[in-house]
Amino acid sequence: MDSPYSDLLRPPLRPRELARALAVPGGLWREIRVLPETGSTNADAVRAARDGAPEGLVIVAESQTAGRGRLDRAWVAPPRSGLTFSMLLRPAGVPVARWGWLPLLAGVGSCAAVSRLAELEIGLKWPNDLFVHDRKLGGILAERVDDAIVLGIGLNVTLRIDELPVPTATSLALAGSACTDRDPLLRAMLREIAEWYGRWRAAGGDPEASGLRAAYRDRCVTLGRRVRVELPAGRVVEGDAVDIDPAGHLVVRTAAGEERVGAGDVVHVR
């Protein structure tokens, strides 16, 4: 049986220390659950939301056996080689039309936290993939459950080259990160996300008043690139990515004019 201490470069998370650091009175995060293994932290958080769990639940898994990314892609990695966690939010008082900014908000917070600790320039490929050195470092998945939103994040921390899911991916270790200790990384990400969430919610979800749109645009490595966007219906849009509109949509300048894309798979054309 695999011991959590069998790989000294991948020690287990420390649940008590995480709870002590994050689940503080008046803070957003009320409960931190660290699971040795689960199918999907998002599925666990969705069930908790339907069971009436309050806002501020965080579920972290040392190993996911049925994790999912965007477009229902599989998300699996060796145990303790990354951070896989989901957050339960109930943004009461914020118009539902603005909830689409939440995964982008999580991206901005994650980028800021990881960049600081890793001493690397982490960017966002629209809508919510974390990129470093033009390779995918992680991703964010949002699911709505009635009056709640579940945000799931997967971050590659110590994956080796032969463990990467695709050749275009990378990990913090491979990118030369100054920090590959998952405990401070997780704490920093959750604190930064909580700060942005408080600011966004206080502004009624307004991405302009909260500064979220400007912060996202500053971090977005898709802007200024030639892109090909594969839309859910099968149509393809190709052109120059020029802006993120107030709804969080990608604005693509094509030969026929500007087109706003709300969902799709973006390829950076070299």
C-alpha positions in Angstrom: 0.0 0.0 0.0 1.3 3.4 -0.9 2.3 5.5 2.1 1.8 9.3 1.9 5.4 9.6 3.0 6.8 7.2 0.3 7.8 10.2 -1.9 9.6 12.8 0.2 9.1 15.4 -2.6 5.4 14.9 -2.2 4.5 15.1 1.5 0.8 15.1 2.5 -1.0 18.2 3.3 -1.4 19.2 7.0 -5.2 19.5 7.7 -4.9 21.0 11.2 -2.5 23.7 10.2 -4.6 24.5 7.1 -7.8 24.8 9.2 -6.0 26.9 11.8 -4.7 29.3 9.2 -7.8 29.6 7.1 -11.0 28.8 9.1 -10.8 32.0 11.2 -13.8 33.9 12.7 -15.2 36.3 10.2 -13.3 34.8 7.3 -14.9 33.3 4.2 -13.5 29.8 4.7 -15.5 28.0 7.4 -14.4 24.4 6.9 -11.4 22.7 5.2 -11.8 19.0 4.5 -8.7 17.2 3.3 -9.5 13.8 1.8 -6.9 11.1 1.1 -8.8 10.1 -2.0 -12.1 10.9 -3.8 -13.6 10.6 -7.2 -14.0 14.4 -7.7 -13.9 17.3 -5.2 -16.4 19.1 -7.4 -18.8 16.3 -7.2 -18.3 16.2 -3.4 -18.9 19.9 -3.1 -22.0 19.7 -5.4 -23.5 17.1 -3.1 -22.7 19.2 0.0 -24.3 22.2 -1.7 -27.5 20.2 -2.3 -27.4 19.1 1.3 -27.5 22.7 2.4 -23.8 23.2 3.4 -23.1 26.9 4.0 -20.8 29.1 2.0 -17.1 28.7 2.7 -16.6 24.9 2.5 -13.3 23.8 0.9 -12.8 20.2 -0.1 -9.2 19.2 -1.0 -8.1 15.7 -2.3 -4.7 14.2 -2.1 -5.8 12.0 -5.0 -8.7 12.3 -7.5 -9.8 9.2 -9.4 -12.5 10.8 -11.5 -11.6 14.5 -11.7 -13.0 16.6 -14.6 -11.8 19.7 -16.3 -13.5 22.0 -18.8 -15.5 20.3 -21.5 -15.7 17.1 -19.4 -12.1 16.3 -20.0 -10.5 13.9 -17.5 -8.2 15.4 -14.8 -6.1 12.9 -13.1 -2.6 13.0 -11.6 -0.3 11.0 -9.3 -1.3 11.3 -5.6 0.0 14.5 -3.9 1.6 15.8 -7.1 -0.7 18.8 -7.3 -3.5 20.7 -5.7 -7.1 19.6 -6.4 -9.7 21.4 -4.4 -13.2 22.8 -4.7 -14.9 25.8 -3.0 -18.6 26.3 -2.2 -19.9 29.8 -2.6 -23.4 31.3 -2.2 -23.2 34.8 -3.6 -26.5 36.1 -2.3 -27.3 39.6 -3.3 -25.3 39.4 -6.5 -27.3 39.2 -9.8 -27.0 35.8 -11.3 -26.0 37.4 -14.6 -22.7 38.4 -12.9 -21.9 34.9 -11.5 -20.0 34.1 -14.7 -17.2 36.2 -13.4 -16.6 33.8 -10.5 -14.3 31.3 -12.3 -12.4 34.3 -13.8 -12.1 35.7 -10.2 -10.7 32.4 -9.0 -8.2 32.6 -11.8 -7.1 36.1 -10.9 -6.7 35.2 -7.3 -4.8 32.0 -8.1 -2.5 33.7 -10.5 -1.6 36.4 -8.0 -0.9 33.9 -5.2 1.1 31.4 -7.2 3.1 34.1 -9.0 4.1 35.5 -5.6 5.2 32.3 -4.0 6.6 30.6 -7.2 8.5 33.8 -8.3 7.1 33.1 -11.8 4.9 35.1 -14.1 1.6 33.1 -14.2 -1.0 34.2 -16.7 -4.5 33.2 -17.7 -5.5 31.7 -21.0 -9.2 32.7 -21.5 -11.4 31.7 -19.8 -9.7 30.1 -16.9 -6.6 28.1 -17.6 -3.4 29.0 -15.6 -0.4 29.3 -17.9 3.3 29.6 -17.4 6.0 29.7 -20.2 3.1 29.3 -22.7 2.1 25.9 -21.1 -0.9 24.9 -19.1 -0.2 24.8 -15.4 -3.8 24.3 -14.1 -7.5 24.9 -14.7 -10.7 26.0 -13.1 -14.2 24.5 -13.4 -17.4 26.1 -12.2 -20.7 24.4 -11.6 -23.9 26.1 -10.5 -26.1 24.3 -7.9 -29.3 26.2 -7.4 -28.3 29.3 -5.3 -24.7 28.1 -5.0 -21.5 28.0 -7.1 -18.9 25.3 -6.8 -15.4 26.3 -8.1 -12.9 23.6 -8.6 -9.2 24.2 -9.2 -6.5 21.8 -10.3 -2.8 23.0 -10.2 0.2 20.9 -11.3 2.8 21.2 -8.6 5.5 18.5 -8.8 4.5 16.5 -11.9 7.5 15.2 -13.8 7.7 15.2 -17.6 6.6 11.6 -18.0 3.6 12.3 -15.7 2.1 15.2 -17.7 -1.3 14.6 -19.1 -0.4 16.2 -22.5 2.9 17.5 -23.9 1.7 21.1 -23.8 1.2 21.0 -20.0 3.8 21.7 -17.3 4.1 21.9 -13.5 5.5 24.4 -11.0 8.5 22.1 -10.5 9.3 21.9 -14.2 8.9 25.7 -14.6 11.5 26.3 -11.9 9.2 27.5 -9.1 10.7 28.8 -6.0 8.0 27.0 -4.0 6.6 23.5 -4.4 5.2 23.2 -0.9 1.5 22.7 -1.4 0.5 23.9 2.1 1.6 27.6 1.6 0.4 27.5 -2.0 -3.1 26.4 -1.0 -3.3 28.9 1.8 -2.1 31.8 -0.4 -4.6 30.8 -3.2 -7.5 30.6 -0.8 -6.7 33.9 0.9 -6.3 35.7 -2.4 -9.5 34.3 -3.8 -11.3 35.3 -0.6 -10.0 38.8 -0.9 -11.2 39.2 -4.5 -14.5 37.5 -3.6 -15.2 40.0 -0.8 -14.3 42.9 -3.1 -16.5 41.6 -6.0 -19.4 40.9 -3.7 -19.2 44.3 -2.0 -19.5 45.8 -5.4 -22.6 43.8 -6.2 -20.6 41.6 -8.6 -19.7 44.6 -10.8 -16.4 43.6 -12.5 -15.6 47.3 -13.2 -16.2 48.7 -9.7 -14.4 45.8 -8.0 -11.4 46.1 -10.3 -11.8 42.5 -11.4 -12.1 43.1 -15.1 -9.0 45.2 -15.2 -7.0 42.7 -13.1 -8.2 39.8 -15.4 -7.2 41.7 -18.5 -3.7 42.4 -17.0 -3.2 38.7 -16.4 -4.8 37.4 -19.7 -2.1 35.9 -22.0 -4.8 35.3 -24.7 -5.2 39.1 -25.4 -3.1 40.3 -28.3 -2.8 36.8 -29.7 -4.1 35.2 -32.9 -6.7 32.6 -31.8 -8.9 29.9 -33.1 -12.0 29.3 -30.9 -13.9 26.1 -31.3 -17.5 26.8 -30.2 -19.7 24.3 -28.4 -22.0 24.0 -31.5 -19.0 23.1 -33.7 -18.5 26.5 -35.4 -15.0 27.9 -35.4 -14.1 31.6 -34.9 -10.6 32.7 -35.9 -9.1 36.2 -35.5 -7.2 38.4 -33.0 -8.2 38.4 -29.3 -8.6 42.1 -28.5 -10.5 42.4 -25.2 -12.6 40.9 -22.4 -16.0 42.5 -22.4 -18.0 43.5 -19.2 -19.7 40.0 -19.3 -16.3 38.3 -19.2 -16.6 37.2 -22.9 -13.6 37.1 -25.2 -13.8 39.7 -28.0 -12.3 38.4 -31.2 -11.7 40.6 -34.2 -12.4 38.6 -37.3 -12.4 39.4 -41.0 -16.2 39.9 -40.7 -16.0 42.2 -37.6 -15.8 41.7 -33.8 -17.4 38.6 -32.3 -18.0 38.0 -28.6 -17.4 34.5 -27.4 -19.0 33.3 -24.1 -17.8 29.7 -24.2 -15.4 27.7 -26.3 -12.0 26.0 -26.6 -9.3 28.5 -27.4 -6.2 27.7 -29.3 -3.3 30.2 -29.4 -2.2 30.2 -33.1 1.5 30.5 -33.4 
